[in-house]
Amino acid sequence: MATDDRKKEILRSIASDLKLSVDTREALLTLLALKDVQIDVIDELIINIDRKIPQLLQNINDNVLPVRQAYDARINDGCRSDIKWEVTETGTDIDDNDYTVYTVVKNDTRKQVNYYGQKYYRKPHNRDYGSNVVTEVIGNLPDPGTGSGISTIFVTSDAGIDRIRVGDIVTDNLDTPTIYSVGNLPRITGFGTGTVLGITTTIQGNIGINSDFFVAVGAGATTSVTVGSAVSMFNVLPDNTTVIAIGTAIATLPFYDEKTESFSNAQITRPAFQLSNTATAAATLEIMFVGTNDTVPTMTLDKEATKEQDDQSFVIIRDQEGIDEDFDYLKSPVDPVTIGILGSQLGIGHKTEIVNNGPPPGPKQWNEVLEEDEPAVGAGTEVYYEGNFSWPVATEGGVSSYATLGQTLVSTSSTLTEEQSVATNTPVSPGPQLDCPGRDTAITTANTNLANAVSANLSEAQTLNDLSQALRAYRDDEEIEAWGILQAAAFEKQEGSKATSNTETFENQDLSAFDP
């Protein structure tokens, strides 16, 4: 066979392959459109069922906060105490005297009452097959200020900005966006990098105005702090402040002598941290947040956000190309799983359940196939203290005063004996104790109202969720089929692109030199 004939035969074969890919892709996209219509019918049913659940759960949740408020009122009115003395440090001062540091902390009567929510599990194939959804990311949206006309999303999910392009549309919800105006969704105008603070510990201490030296004098672990650690104190330290050196400082703290029942000043060596910025205000026994400045990709948008948001799920949409454009057909349809609490995004997920477990609502992502531990996601909680009848007291010169949360004193005693414990705590309240029996009654009433609300609403919410869950299981099977069709269409599109490229290569080459 002549070289020219061989070339023509190859081109004919490639042309045949190209036509097959084009025809197959068109047929697959038609099939996908039909499948999407079927899924949309199920979607509508699920959304209509889900729409009835939030009000039932809200009827319960409206009674959660009053429980905490009733307990808080009892504490605030002096009917019970929620604080105690705790040994936070022992050591030797500069004069070689043993000392013990006592700090007023919350006591052991902490309780919580949890909110109810509808928790969803969403796999990658649980998506809208009628829209060109490129991907879904999780990120932080700082306060954009007013009048800037732009906003920046700090992307914290593992995949980052992979496959996202300038011009793509961003929304927090396909149906009812809340961060950006409906009908005026932002487009991506550029990419960059930024830093987010990952908090690893908190430290209580002091810093003076215009000082770059923070001295740890209260609660909090200091051993995990290293040079380069990012730190934050609201309205005290500028943004992007870091630790540039670690040392010690002499701190003057109240010294309590049990024998004389009096105070004097004691100087002890405390950990201290030199910071990259100076404080804009003084702080005493305030909390400094310590962590790492993690560099993450950012997306700049051409619209200003209506509110600040952390750990928010964002959907990236491409509206000028086919649904299979830039679709990664090798991507897993089942991992990672996004977990969260249903809000306005009714109907999403392949599974839902009614929870009352307490963790924040997320969303979080979970690699179920890799058998990772499922992240804790819930509807949130309210924390309160039942309280007791013991109030911490500091005595100086025979005069006792009630101690407050965070207050610190130094004693030469390494331990508290029972007698000394009585001396530094009192069963007498600082007051005003206006109506303690009434506060107890209010607590009983609040707990009763919550129990009644649960009894009146939870069963119906569970029944509706079970019904929507059955429909979700059916839709999940349809969506995995749709994912397979979309995978095949994206594959055929790639094969067509390869055939076109190969045709151009062969048409521009003379193969006679390679004739057998």
Phi, psi and omega per residue, in radians:
M1 nan 2.321 -3.135
A2 -1.183 2.703 -3.113
T3 -1.017 -0.747 -3.124
D4 -1.088 -0.663 3.109
D5 -1.177 -0.693 3.101
R6 -1.055 -0.760 -3.129
K7 -1.086 -0.769 3.124
K8 -1.094 -0.699 3.137
E9 -1.108 -0.749 3.112
I10 -1.089 -0.772 -3.133
L11 -1.133 -0.674 3.084
R12 -1.098 -0.729 3.134
S13 -1.119 -0.748 3.125
I14 -1.142 -0.717 3.122
A15 -1.074 -0.679 3.102
S16 -1.129 -0.759 3.109
D17 -1.091 -0.724 3.134
L18 -1.075 -0.814 3.141
K19 -1.096 -0.686 3.121
L20 -1.098 -0.743 3.133
S21 -1.137 -0.766 -3.140
V22 -1.095 -0.828 -3.129
D23 -1.125 -0.732 3.141
T24 -1.121 -0.748 3.131
R25 -1.086 -0.773 3.135
E26 -1.069 -0.731 3.120
A27 -1.129 -0.713 3.138
L28 -1.136 -0.744 3.131
L29 -1.142 -0.616 3.054
T30 -1.129 -0.772 3.090
L31 -1.080 -0.693 3.119
L32 -1.119 -0.682 3.116
A33 -1.092 -0.725 3.096
L34 -1.127 -0.733 3.121
K35 -1.113 -0.667 -3.140
D36 -1.123 -0.631 3.080
V37 -1.069 -0.763 3.104
Q38 -1.077 -0.739 -3.141
I39 -1.155 -0.672 -3.125
D40 -1.072 -0.620 3.103
V41 -1.103 -0.765 3.111
I42 -1.172 -0.692 3.100
D43 -0.939 -0.810 -3.083
E44 -1.087 -0.721 3.103
L45 -1.099 -0.809 -3.120
I46 -1.098 -0.777 -3.140
I47 -1.077 -0.727 3.135
N48 -1.121 -0.607 3.069
I49 -1.264 -0.826 -3.140
D50 -1.029 -0.541 -3.087
R51 -1.102 -0.433 -3.138
K52 -1.465 -0.324 -3.035
I53 -1.333 -0.751 -3.074
P54 -0.957 -0.702 -3.114
Q55 -1.158 -0.679 3.105
L56 -1.079 -0.777 3.122
L57 -1.203 -0.600 3.112
Q58 -1.141 -0.617 3.081
N59 -1.019 -0.599 3.069
I60 -1.343 -0.865 -3.021
N61 -1.132 -0.435 3.078
D62 -1.079 -0.314 -3.113
N63 -1.780 0.058 -3.136
V64 -1.394 -0.930 -3.128
L65 -0.997 -0.731 3.103
P66 -0.996 -0.511 3.083
V67 -1.112 -0.877 3.118
R68 -1.067 -0.747 -3.116
Q69 -1.093 -0.631 3.128
A70 -1.144 -0.743 3.091
Y71 -1.184 -0.704 3.111
D72 -1.060 -0.701 3.138
A73 -1.090 -0.665 3.121
R74 -1.142 -0.673 3.081
I75 -1.180 -0.832 -3.060
N76 -1.121 -0.521 3.134
D77 -1.488 0.102 3.069
G78 1.363 0.224 3.139
C79 -1.326 -0.451 3.076
R80 -2.580 2.885 -3.124
S81 -1.949 2.476 3.082
D82 -2.029 0.293 -3.125
I83 -2.295 2.853 -3.132
K84 -2.744 2.849 2.958
W85 -1.380 2.455 3.079
E86 -2.460 2.405 3.070
V87 -1.251 2.065 -3.111
T88 -1.915 -0.216 -3.137
E89 -2.896 2.544 2.950
T90 -2.284 2.598 -3.136
G91 -3.124 -2.809 -3.135
T92 -2.221 2.311 -3.115
D93 -1.451 -3.069 -3.056
I94 -1.198 -0.292 3.072
D95 -1.680 0.248 3.110
D96 1.159 0.466 3.062
N97 -1.689 2.367 3.050
D98 -1.181 2.501 3.094
Y99 -2.492 2.780 3.036
T100 -2.266 2.296 3.102
V101 -1.695 2.199 3.058
Y102 -1.921 2.387 -3.140
T103 -2.270 2.438 3.078
V104 -1.399 2.099 -3.132
V105 -2.236 3.006 3.040
K106 -1.126 2.473 -3.117
N107 -1.448 -3.033 -2.980
D108 -1.581 0.427 -3.118
T109 -1.805 0.372 -3.116
R110 -1.125 2.292 3.057
K111 -2.338 2.977 3.077
Q112 -2.576 2.667 3.028
V113 -2.216 2.226 -2.958
N114 -1.708 2.612 3.015
Y115 -1.427 2.765 3.047
Y116 -1.728 2.549 3.116
G117 -2.703 2.842 3.070
Q118 -1.744 1.893 -3.062
K119 -1.568 2.347 -3.135
Y120 -2.014 2.666 3.016
Y121 -2.129 2.178 -3.035
R122 -2.256 2.031 3.075
K123 -1.503 2.836 3.114
P124 -0.975 -0.574 -3.113
H125 -1.379 -0.104 3.040
N126 -1.491 1.344 -3.026
R127 -2.400 3.016 3.084
D128 -1.519 2.073 -3.114
Y129 -1.609 0.071 3.052
G130 -1.726 -0.273 3.089
S131 -1.914 2.701 3.122
N132 -1.543 1.331 3.114
V133 -1.428 2.040 -3.115
V134 -1.332 -0.877 -3.120
T135 -2.908 3.122 3.062
E136 -2.289 2.300 -3.137
V137 -2.180 2.831 3.032
I138 -2.040 2.361 -3.109
G139 -2.786 3.062 3.117
N140 -1.867 2.429 3.117
L141 -2.091 1.710 -3.128
P142 -1.142 2.894 3.074
D143 -1.061 1.996 -3.052
P144 -1.375 -0.120 -3.022
G145 1.393 -2.958 -3.133
T146 -2.115 2.420 3.040
G147 1.467 0.030 -3.113
S148 -1.286 -0.575 -3.140
G149 1.395 -0.024 3.123
I150 -2.369 2.974 3.035
S151 -2.660 2.828 -3.097
T152 -2.293 2.267 3.072
I153 -1.799 2.194 3.035
F154 -1.593 1.922 -3.024
V155 -1.446 2.069 -3.087
T156 -1.882 -0.166 3.115
S157 -1.258 2.702 -2.977
D158 -1.040 -0.668 -3.071
A159 -1.262 -0.238 3.132
G160 1.075 -2.300 -3.081
I161 -1.871 0.440 -3.117
D162 -0.995 2.257 3.079
R163 1.260 0.021 3.094
I164 -1.479 2.462 -3.066
R165 -2.169 2.751 2.951
V166 -1.045 2.349 -3.094
G167 1.754 -0.292 3.098
D168 -1.141 2.613 3.133
I169 -1.604 2.521 -3.138
V170 -2.130 2.348 3.058
T171 -2.545 2.641 3.055
D172 -1.545 -0.155 -3.137
N173 -2.818 2.289 -3.128
L174 -1.192 -0.519 -3.060
D175 -1.709 -0.905 -3.054
T176 -2.320 1.384 3.109
P177 -1.073 2.496 3.132
T178 -2.092 -0.424 -3.105
I179 -1.461 -0.549 3.081
Y180 -2.148 2.703 -3.039
S181 -1.137 2.452 3.077
V182 -1.103 2.302 -3.114
G183 1.391 0.041 3.133
N184 -2.443 0.907 -3.094
L185 -1.285 2.580 -3.084
P186 -1.384 2.724 2.988
R187 -1.954 2.641 3.120
I188 -1.325 2.235 3.135
T189 -1.892 -0.224 -3.139
G190 -3.125 2.981 -3.141
F191 -2.228 2.753 3.098
G192 -2.871 -2.737 3.065
T193 -2.359 2.745 3.084
G194 -2.714 3.124 -3.108
T195 -2.089 2.499 3.019
V196 -2.192 2.573 -3.118
L197 -1.549 2.052 2.995
G198 -1.699 1.878 -3.006
I199 -1.314 2.224 3.119
T200 -1.940 -0.448 3.138
T201 -2.832 2.955 3.047
T202 -2.271 2.541 -3.111
I203 -2.309 2.369 3.103
Q204 -1.689 2.339 -3.124
G205 -3.063 -2.878 -3.038
N206 -2.178 2.601 2.988
I207 -2.673 2.430 3.132
G208 -1.587 2.794 3.099
I209 -1.097 2.408 -3.095
N210 1.135 0.261 3.092
S211 -1.760 2.592 3.056
D212 -1.938 0.345 -3.061
F213 -2.075 1.928 3.115
F214 -1.762 2.189 -3.116
V215 -1.893 2.142 3.132
A216 -1.415 2.031 -3.100
V217 -2.230 -0.014 -3.119
G218 -2.196 -2.512 -3.100
A219 -1.347 2.767 3.072
G220 2.110 2.441 3.135
A221 -1.425 2.267 -3.122
T222 -1.818 -0.208 -3.024
T223 -1.183 -0.427 -3.108
S224 -1.477 -0.104 -3.125
V225 -1.399 2.281 3.133
T226 -2.249 2.855 3.027
V227 -1.036 2.270 -3.070
G228 1.763 -0.245 3.107
S229 -1.043 2.401 3.079
A230 -1.432 2.477 3.140
V231 -2.296 2.742 -3.108
S232 -2.636 2.334 2.971
M233 -2.428 2.033 -3.055
F234 -1.075 2.255 3.128
N235 1.114 0.252 3.114
V236 -2.159 -0.861 -3.111
L237 -1.921 2.446 3.075
P238 -1.148 2.823 3.071
D239 -1.077 2.689 3.075
N240 1.126 0.540 3.049
T241 -1.441 2.400 3.137
T242 -2.296 2.884 3.036
V243 -1.454 2.188 3.141
I244 -1.917 -0.226 3.086
A245 -2.803 2.649 -3.132
I246 -2.184 2.315 3.140
G247 -2.705 -2.623 3.102
T248 -2.348 2.858 3.086
A249 -2.570 2.687 3.078
I250 -1.503 2.065 3.137
A251 -1.903 2.417 3.084
T252 -1.697 2.087 -3.102
L253 -2.230 2.696 3.085
P254 -1.044 2.315 -3.130
F255 -1.902 2.129 -3.100
Y256 -1.886 2.146 3.112
D257 -1.818 1.998 -3.080
E258 -1.136 -0.560 -3.095
K259 -1.202 -0.808 -3.126
T260 -1.601 -0.150 -3.101
E261 0.895 0.858 -3.128
S262 -2.491 2.843 3.133
F263 -1.819 2.618 2.901
S264 -2.544 2.968 3.138
N265 -1.483 2.345 3.090
A266 -2.111 2.382 3.096
Q267 -1.822 2.161 3.138
I268 -2.290 2.687 3.117
T269 -1.438 2.204 -3.090
R270 -2.197 2.630 3.029
P271 -1.040 2.484 3.127
A272 -2.442 2.669 -3.049
F273 -2.323 2.195 3.027
Q274 -1.496 2.329 -3.028
L275 -1.916 2.779 -3.101
S276 -1.322 -0.305 3.111
N277 -2.255 2.735 3.088
T278 -1.590 2.669 -3.116
A279 -1.267 2.432 3.093
T280 -1.532 -0.168 3.093
A281 -2.678 2.733 3.104
A282 -1.385 2.629 3.114
A283 -2.486 2.335 3.118
T284 -2.176 2.175 -3.108
L285 0.905 0.726 3.083
E286 -1.765 2.800 -3.088
I287 -1.578 2.243 3.003
M288 -1.881 2.206 3.115
F289 -1.504 2.329 -3.079
V290 -2.171 2.427 3.119
G291 -2.966 -2.546 -3.126
T292 -2.204 2.476 3.009
N293 -1.499 1.726 -3.119
D294 -1.523 2.209 3.095
T295 -1.397 2.195 -3.113
V296 -2.316 2.727 3.070
P297 -1.239 2.664 3.122
T298 -2.194 2.699 3.039
M299 -2.130 2.178 3.071
T300 -1.630 2.281 -3.076
L301 -2.005 2.698 -3.066
D302 -1.594 0.218 3.091
K303 -2.267 2.619 3.120
E304 -1.551 2.321 -3.130
A305 -1.276 2.693 3.126
T306 -1.510 -0.249 -3.115
K307 -2.807 2.804 3.045
E308 -1.403 2.512 -3.092
Q309 -2.654 2.350 3.052
D310 -1.972 2.605 3.101
D311 0.905 0.795 -3.126
Q312 -1.718 2.452 3.067
S313 -1.492 2.273 3.106
F314 -2.128 2.391 3.097
V315 -1.758 2.292 3.125
I316 -1.775 2.166 -3.050
I317 -2.074 2.415 3.034
R318 -2.044 2.073 -2.982
D319 -1.855 0.055 -3.095
Q320 -1.959 0.004 -3.108
E321 -2.261 2.928 -3.136
G322 -1.142 2.812 -3.095
I323 -1.094 -0.454 3.126
D324 -1.604 0.053 3.135
E325 -1.193 2.185 3.104
D326 1.106 0.298 3.082
F327 -1.368 2.221 -3.135
D328 -1.432 1.708 -3.058
Y329 -1.287 -0.135 3.063
L330 -1.595 -0.110 -3.108
K331 -1.212 2.513 3.124
S332 -1.200 2.358 3.091
P333 -1.416 -0.156 -3.012
V334 -2.045 -0.154 -3.133
D335 -2.406 2.519 -0.078
P336 -1.392 2.732 3.087
V337 -1.599 2.246 3.042
T338 -1.598 2.278 -3.089
I339 -2.129 2.378 3.104
G340 -2.911 -3.046 3.093
I341 -1.854 2.258 3.138
L342 -1.082 2.247 2.990
G343 -2.027 -1.873 3.088
S344 -1.434 -0.240 -3.109
Q345 -1.451 1.168 -3.115
L346 -1.158 2.544 2.998
G347 1.556 -0.181 -3.037
I348 -1.384 2.819 3.036
G349 1.653 2.710 3.066
H350 -1.629 -0.152 -3.134
K351 -2.665 2.484 3.024
T352 -2.412 2.714 3.080
E353 -2.654 2.655 3.082
I354 -1.491 2.171 -3.079
V355 -2.153 2.746 3.120
N356 -2.594 0.858 -2.945
N357 -1.815 -0.255 2.966
G358 1.811 -0.560 -3.088
P359 -1.113 2.892 3.084
P360 -1.094 2.794 -3.004
P361 -1.332 -0.104 3.130
G362 1.375 -2.597 0.143
P363 -1.373 2.758 3.036
K364 -2.307 2.778 3.120
Q365 -1.978 2.578 -2.962
W366 -2.515 2.211 3.064
N367 -1.554 1.542 -3.071
E368 -1.155 -0.713 -3.106
V369 -1.098 -0.580 3.110
L370 -1.373 0.053 3.103
E371 1.055 0.623 3.001
E372 -1.233 2.724 3.054
D373 -1.162 2.328 3.130
E374 -1.135 2.249 3.131
P375 -1.165 2.619 -3.128
A376 -1.345 2.084 3.115
V377 -2.373 2.308 3.116
G378 -2.647 -2.935 -3.093
A379 -1.655 0.072 3.127
G380 1.697 3.057 -3.050
T381 -2.635 2.840 2.966
E382 -2.049 2.197 -3.106
V383 -1.752 2.364 3.094
Y384 -2.498 3.011 3.128
Y385 -2.161 2.225 3.073
E386 -1.161 -0.595 3.096
G387 1.425 2.866 3.050
N388 -2.415 -2.916 -3.045
F389 -1.986 0.767 3.130
S390 -2.354 2.090 -3.115
W391 -1.981 2.257 3.115
P392 -1.189 2.428 -3.080
V393 -2.284 2.449 2.971
A394 -1.950 2.327 -3.073
T395 -2.051 2.291 3.114
E396 -2.406 2.153 3.140
G397 1.056 0.598 3.140
G398 1.377 -0.018 -3.140
V399 -1.839 2.154 -3.131
S400 -1.659 2.480 3.040
S401 -2.356 2.555 -3.136
Y402 -1.279 2.308 3.115
A403 -1.395 2.739 -3.123
T404 -2.094 2.849 -3.110
L405 -0.998 2.257 -3.139
G406 1.601 -0.233 -3.136
Q407 -1.125 2.472 -3.072
T408 -2.220 2.459 2.994
L409 -2.420 2.799 -3.125
V410 -2.035 2.330 3.118
S411 -2.180 2.661 3.066
T412 -1.375 -0.195 3.126
S413 -1.420 2.388 3.119
S414 -1.472 -0.321 3.112
T415 -2.446 2.786 3.031
L416 -1.668 2.117 3.000
T417 -1.424 2.951 -3.131
E418 -1.074 -0.697 3.138
E419 -1.117 -0.732 3.141
Q420 -1.194 -0.567 3.085
S421 -1.097 -0.710 3.084
V422 -1.124 -0.636 -3.119
A423 -1.214 -0.451 -3.091
T424 -1.880 0.148 3.063
N425 -2.444 2.629 -3.130
T426 -2.389 2.522 3.054
P427 -1.443 0.010 -3.121
V428 -1.612 2.179 -3.099
S429 -1.311 2.591 3.030
P430 -1.245 -0.071 3.092
G431 1.607 -3.066 0.000
P432 -1.445 -0.243 3.119
Q433 0.885 0.915 -3.056
L434 -1.214 -0.735 -3.066
D435 -2.672 1.178 -3.098
C436 -1.131 -0.723 3.049
P437 -1.030 -0.647 3.104
G438 -1.154 -0.608 3.095
R439 -1.178 -0.686 3.083
D440 -1.088 -0.717 3.126
T441 -1.126 -0.688 3.133
A442 -1.104 -0.653 3.098
I443 -1.122 -0.790 3.121
T444 -1.060 -0.743 -3.139
T445 -1.107 -0.767 -3.127
A446 -1.099 -0.772 3.114
N447 -1.134 -0.644 3.112
T448 -1.162 -0.746 3.132
N449 -1.077 -0.705 3.112
L450 -1.129 -0.789 3.141
A451 -1.073 -0.702 3.128
N452 -1.157 -0.683 3.128
A453 -1.142 -0.697 3.083
V454 -1.081 -0.784 -3.121
S455 -1.105 -0.611 -3.046
A456 -1.448 -0.379 -2.967
N457 -2.153 -0.518 -2.975
L458 -1.130 -0.736 -3.080
S459 -1.056 -0.773 3.134
E460 -1.141 -0.708 3.107
A461 -1.080 -0.709 3.105
Q462 -1.110 -0.732 -3.137
T463 -1.098 -0.794 3.121
L464 -1.122 -0.708 3.120
N465 -1.113 -0.704 3.110
D466 -1.057 -0.694 3.126
L467 -1.162 -0.814 3.125
S468 -1.140 -0.563 3.123
Q469 -1.156 -0.672 3.088
A470 -1.084 -0.730 3.093
L471 -1.182 -0.648 3.096
R472 -1.093 -0.696 3.117
A473 -1.093 -0.720 3.089
Y474 -1.141 -0.783 3.131
R475 -1.127 -0.594 3.140
D476 -1.028 -0.703 3.085
D477 -1.119 -0.713 3.113
E478 -1.144 -0.694 -3.106
E479 -1.236 -0.576 3.084
I480 -1.207 -0.586 3.027
E481 -1.145 -0.754 3.119
A482 -1.084 -0.692 3.093
W483 -1.053 -0.755 3.117
G484 -1.081 -0.705 3.104
I485 -1.130 -0.757 3.128
L486 -1.120 -0.691 3.057
Q487 -0.996 -0.845 -3.107
A488 -1.116 -0.713 3.131
A489 -1.109 -0.742 3.117
A490 -1.138 -0.649 3.086
F491 -1.105 -0.815 -3.137
E492 -1.130 -0.595 3.085
K493 -1.110 -0.726 3.097
Q494 -1.130 -0.748 3.118
E495 -1.082 -0.682 3.091
G496 -1.110 -0.707 3.100
S497 -1.111 -0.689 3.101
K498 -1.123 -0.748 3.140
A499 -1.103 -0.718 3.105
T500 -1.097 -0.770 3.124
S501 -1.109 -0.749 3.125
N502 -1.129 -0.642 3.103
T503 -1.060 -0.811 3.129
E504 -1.078 -0.646 3.139
T505 -1.133 -0.855 -3.094
F506 -1.204 -0.645 -3.116
E507 -1.113 -0.481 -3.081
N508 -1.708 0.153 -3.094
Q509 -2.098 2.536 3.028
D510 -1.724 2.012 -3.068
L511 -1.620 0.029 -3.039
S512 -1.081 -0.557 -3.124
A513 -1.160 -0.303 -3.092
F514 -1.894 0.284 -3.112
D515 -1.184 2.308 3.141
P516 -1.088 nan nan
